Amino acid sequence: MFRNQYDTDCITWSPAGRIHQIEYAMEAVKQGSAAIGLRSNAFALVATLKRSSSELSSYQKKIFKIDDNMGIGIAGLVADARVIAKYMRTECINHRYVYDAPMQVGRLVVQVADKSQIGTQQVGRRPYGVGLLVVGSDGTGPHLFETQPSGQYFEYKAMAIGARSQAGRTYLEKHFEEFPELGLDDLIKHALLALRETLSTGQELTAANVAVGYCGLQGGFTILEDETIAPYVDAVKGTPGGPPMEEAAPEEAPPAEAPAEGAMDTE
């Protein structure tokens, strides 16, 4: 993408019918580390790949708890995600105060999408450079939604966003028919295997760079990271289907020994 005369704000259309700043925000999501979401009949969960700016720094938090029955995984600008997470928490608190009940997942997703869309049509504002995978459970069961910087939102059985997410989506498309009847442990395993497909060359899953958040039918959004996710990561490491490993060079056959003097047959 290159700078042009039609990308100075988010309300100027190009002759091709495009709004470039929205496309730039979508590109920011594609540059973020991957996030995987999937759901079964009893659980909805999100798994994220965390990044650190250097070996001396900690890993950035990519999963945020919104309410007892809901959480989000993000890809893109973490600062923008914190602003949206604060807005979502405030809406959930207000809903509980007025109705004495948790907010429906779909209703909150629509409000987030409306808030994102406002940034695409007002001068002096910009789109949020972050994509969300919203997982939660309410009276209608577990849900998985994706929201985009453009203001669009979709509900999925399984989804991957972020860098190299196409490889993760390919894995999910092959296995999503198994998900509805799976238990929590198997669902986490599939999420980590899909996340493993998005890794770059030389990178591997560890307990430090992976986090999983899940919610069941009874609520209680829980985040697994560090020591609590380590057993699942160890179990996945021995599972085939990950990035191809470099083949070891074949061992050279030992040189043949020279025959001893006088050992050769004579005619």
ZIWO-V96477 format. One record per pair of residues at least 6 apart in sequence whose C-alpha atoms are under 7 Angstrom apart, sorted by sequence separation. I is the first residue (numbers start at 0). J is the second residue. D is the distance in Angstrom with one decimal. If there is no record, write none. Layout:
BEGIN
i->I j->J d->D
i->I j->J d->D
END
This chain:
BEGIN
i->5 j->11 d->6.0
i->12 j->18 d->5.2
i->37 j->43 d->6.0
i->38 j->44 d->6.2
i->51 j->57 d->5.8
i->64 j->70 d->4.4
i->95 j->101 d->5.7
i->118 j->124 d->5.4
i->119 j->125 d->6.3
i->135 j->141 d->5.7
i->136 j->142 d->5.9
i->146 j->152 d->4.3
i->214 j->220 d->4.5
i->5 j->12 d->6.6
i->11 j->18 d->6.4
i->37 j->44 d->5.7
i->51 j->58 d->4.4
i->63 j->70 d->5.7
i->64 j->71 d->6.6
i->73 j->80 d->6.9
i->94 j->101 d->6.9
i->118 j->125 d->5.2
i->119 j->126 d->5.5
i->135 j->142 d->5.5
i->145 j->152 d->5.5
i->146 j->153 d->6.7
i->213 j->220 d->5.7
i->214 j->221 d->6.5
i->5 j->13 d->5.6
i->36 j->44 d->5.8
i->37 j->45 d->6.6
i->50 j->58 d->5.3
i->51 j->59 d->6.1
i->63 j->71 d->5.4
i->94 j->102 d->6.1
i->118 j->126 d->4.8
i->134 j->142 d->5.7
i->135 j->143 d->6.9
i->144 j->152 d->6.9
i->145 j->153 d->5.3
i->159 j->167 d->6.0
i->178 j->186 d->6.9
i->212 j->220 d->6.9
i->213 j->221 d->5.5
i->9 j->18 d->6.4
i->36 j->45 d->4.3
i->49 j->58 d->5.8
i->50 j->59 d->5.8
i->62 j->71 d->5.6
i->63 j->72 d->6.6
i->134 j->143 d->4.7
i->144 j->153 d->5.5
i->145 j->154 d->6.4
i->159 j->168 d->5.6
i->195 j->204 d->6.6
i->212 j->221 d->5.5
i->213 j->222 d->6.7
i->35 j->45 d->5.5
i->36 j->46 d->6.4
i->49 j->59 d->5.9
i->62 j->72 d->4.5
i->91 j->101 d->6.9
i->133 j->143 d->5.7
i->134 j->144 d->6.5
i->144 j->154 d->4.3
i->158 j->168 d->6.3
i->212 j->222 d->4.2
i->9 j->20 d->5.4
i->34 j->45 d->7.0
i->35 j->46 d->5.0
i->49 j->60 d->6.8
i->61 j->72 d->5.8
i->62 j->73 d->6.6
i->91 j->102 d->5.8
i->115 j->126 d->6.6
i->132 j->143 d->6.9
i->133 j->144 d->5.0
i->143 j->154 d->5.7
i->144 j->155 d->6.0
i->211 j->222 d->5.7
i->212 j->223 d->6.1
i->8 j->20 d->6.8
i->9 j->21 d->6.9
i->34 j->46 d->5.7
i->35 j->47 d->6.2
i->49 j->61 d->6.5
i->61 j->73 d->5.6
i->115 j->127 d->6.6
i->132 j->144 d->5.7
i->133 j->145 d->6.2
i->143 j->155 d->5.6
i->211 j->223 d->5.1
i->6 j->19 d->5.2
i->34 j->47 d->4.3
i->132 j->145 d->4.6
i->143 j->156 d->6.7
i->210 j->223 d->5.7
i->211 j->224 d->6.6
i->5 j->19 d->7.0
i->6 j->20 d->5.8
i->33 j->47 d->6.0
i->34 j->48 d->6.4
i->47 j->61 d->6.4
i->131 j->145 d->5.5
i->132 j->146 d->6.8
i->157 j->171 d->6.5
i->210 j->224 d->4.7
i->33 j->48 d->5.7
i->131 j->146 d->5.2
i->209 j->224 d->6.5
i->32 j->48 d->5.9
i->130 j->146 d->5.8
i->131 j->147 d->6.9
i->32 j->49 d->6.8
i->130 j->147 d->5.0
i->130 j->148 d->6.4
i->157 j->175 d->6.8
i->206 j->224 d->6.6
i->207 j->225 d->5.3
i->65 j->84 d->6.6
i->129 j->148 d->6.3
i->206 j->225 d->4.9
i->128 j->148 d->6.2
i->206 j->226 d->6.8
i->127 j->148 d->5.4
i->65 j->87 d->6.5
i->66 j->88 d->6.6
i->126 j->148 d->5.8
i->171 j->193 d->6.7
i->206 j->228 d->5.9
i->65 j->88 d->5.2
i->170 j->193 d->5.7
i->206 j->229 d->4.8
i->47 j->72 d->6.6
i->66 j->91 d->6.8
i->167 j->193 d->4.7
i->206 j->232 d->6.4
i->45 j->72 d->6.1
i->167 j->194 d->6.1
i->205 j->232 d->6.5
i->204 j->232 d->6.9
i->167 j->196 d->5.5
i->119 j->149 d->6.8
i->166 j->196 d->5.6
i->167 j->197 d->5.8
i->104 j->135 d->6.1
i->166 j->197 d->5.8
i->104 j->136 d->6.9
i->104 j->137 d->6.8
i->115 j->148 d->6.0
i->116 j->149 d->5.9
i->164 j->197 d->5.9
i->103 j->137 d->5.8
i->112 j->146 d->6.4
i->115 j->149 d->6.6
i->116 j->150 d->4.3
i->163 j->197 d->5.1
i->115 j->150 d->5.0
i->113 j->150 d->6.1
i->34 j->72 d->6.4
i->112 j->150 d->4.5
i->34 j->73 d->6.5
i->112 j->151 d->6.1
i->34 j->74 d->6.3
i->112 j->152 d->6.5
i->33 j->74 d->6.2
i->32 j->74 d->5.8
i->31 j->74 d->4.8
i->188 j->231 d->6.7
i->192 j->235 d->6.8
i->31 j->75 d->4.3
i->30 j->75 d->6.6
i->196 j->241 d->6.0
i->28 j->74 d->5.4
i->195 j->241 d->6.3
i->196 j->242 d->6.3
i->28 j->75 d->4.2
i->188 j->235 d->6.6
i->27 j->75 d->5.4
i->79 j->127 d->6.1
i->79 j->128 d->6.6
i->80 j->129 d->6.3
i->79 j->129 d->6.4
i->76 j->128 d->5.6
i->75 j->128 d->5.9
i->76 j->129 d->5.3
i->75 j->129 d->4.3
i->74 j->129 d->5.8
i->75 j->130 d->6.3
i->73 j->129 d->6.7
i->74 j->130 d->5.4
i->73 j->130 d->5.8
i->74 j->131 d->6.7
i->73 j->131 d->4.7
i->72 j->131 d->5.8
i->73 j->132 d->6.3
i->71 j->131 d->6.3
i->72 j->132 d->5.1
i->71 j->132 d->5.5
i->72 j->133 d->6.6
i->71 j->133 d->4.5
i->70 j->133 d->6.0
i->71 j->134 d->6.1
i->70 j->134 d->5.6
i->69 j->134 d->5.8
i->70 j->135 d->6.3
i->69 j->135 d->4.1
i->68 j->135 d->5.4
i->69 j->136 d->6.7
i->68 j->136 d->5.6
i->141 j->216 d->6.5
i->140 j->216 d->6.3
i->136 j->214 d->6.5
i->135 j->214 d->5.8
i->136 j->215 d->6.5
i->136 j->216 d->5.8
i->136 j->218 d->6.2
i->74 j->160 d->6.7
i->74 j->161 d->5.4
i->45 j->134 d->6.9
i->44 j->134 d->6.1
i->43 j->134 d->5.7
i->43 j->135 d->6.2
i->36 j->132 d->6.5
i->21 j->119 d->7.0
i->43 j->141 d->5.5
i->42 j->141 d->5.8
i->43 j->142 d->6.2
i->28 j->128 d->6.3
i->41 j->141 d->6.4
i->43 j->143 d->6.6
i->27 j->128 d->5.7
i->28 j->129 d->5.4
i->40 j->141 d->6.8
i->24 j->126 d->6.4
i->27 j->129 d->6.9
i->28 j->130 d->5.7
i->24 j->127 d->6.7
i->25 j->128 d->6.8
i->38 j->141 d->6.8
i->24 j->128 d->4.6
i->38 j->142 d->6.9
i->21 j->126 d->6.3
i->38 j->143 d->6.6
i->37 j->143 d->6.7
i->36 j->143 d->6.9
i->10 j->119 d->6.8
i->9 j->119 d->5.6
i->10 j->120 d->5.3
i->9 j->120 d->6.2
i->10 j->121 d->6.7
i->10 j->122 d->6.8
i->8 j->122 d->7.0
i->9 j->125 d->6.4
i->38 j->156 d->5.9
i->37 j->156 d->5.8
i->38 j->157 d->6.5
i->37 j->157 d->4.0
i->36 j->157 d->5.5
i->37 j->158 d->6.4
i->36 j->158 d->5.2
i->25 j->148 d->6.3
i->35 j->158 d->5.9
i->36 j->159 d->6.3
i->24 j->148 d->6.3
i->35 j->159 d->4.5
i->34 j->159 d->5.7
i->35 j->160 d->6.7
i->33 j->159 d->7.0
i->34 j->160 d->5.4
i->21 j->148 d->6.9
i->33 j->160 d->5.6
i->34 j->161 d->6.2
i->21 j->149 d->6.1
i->33 j->161 d->4.1
i->32 j->161 d->5.3
i->33 j->162 d->5.3
i->31 j->161 d->5.0
i->32 j->162 d->5.3
i->29 j->160 d->7.0
i->30 j->161 d->6.1
i->31 j->162 d->5.6
i->33 j->164 d->6.1
i->29 j->161 d->4.4
i->30 j->162 d->5.2
i->28 j->161 d->5.6
i->29 j->162 d->5.0
i->39 j->178 d->5.2
i->40 j->179 d->4.9
i->38 j->178 d->6.7
i->39 j->179 d->3.9
i->40 j->180 d->6.4
i->39 j->180 d->6.3
i->42 j->183 d->6.8
i->39 j->181 d->6.4
i->46 j->190 d->6.2
i->69 j->214 d->6.9
i->68 j->214 d->6.4
i->58 j->208 d->6.8
i->62 j->212 d->6.9
i->68 j->218 d->4.4
i->70 j->220 d->6.6
i->67 j->218 d->6.0
i->68 j->219 d->5.5
i->69 j->220 d->5.9
i->67 j->219 d->4.9
i->68 j->220 d->5.5
i->67 j->220 d->5.4
i->35 j->190 d->6.4
i->64 j->220 d->6.9
i->50 j->208 d->6.6
i->35 j->194 d->6.4
i->49 j->208 d->4.7
i->48 j->208 d->5.8
i->49 j->209 d->5.8
i->48 j->209 d->5.0
i->47 j->209 d->5.9
i->48 j->210 d->6.8
i->47 j->210 d->5.5
i->33 j->197 d->6.9
i->46 j->210 d->5.7
i->47 j->211 d->6.5
i->46 j->211 d->4.3
i->45 j->211 d->5.7
i->46 j->212 d->6.4
i->45 j->212 d->5.3
i->44 j->212 d->5.5
i->45 j->213 d->6.4
i->44 j->213 d->4.0
i->43 j->213 d->5.7
i->44 j->214 d->6.3
i->42 j->213 d->6.9
i->43 j->214 d->5.5
i->42 j->214 d->5.7
i->43 j->215 d->6.6
i->42 j->215 d->4.5
i->41 j->215 d->5.7
i->42 j->216 d->6.6
i->41 j->216 d->5.7
END
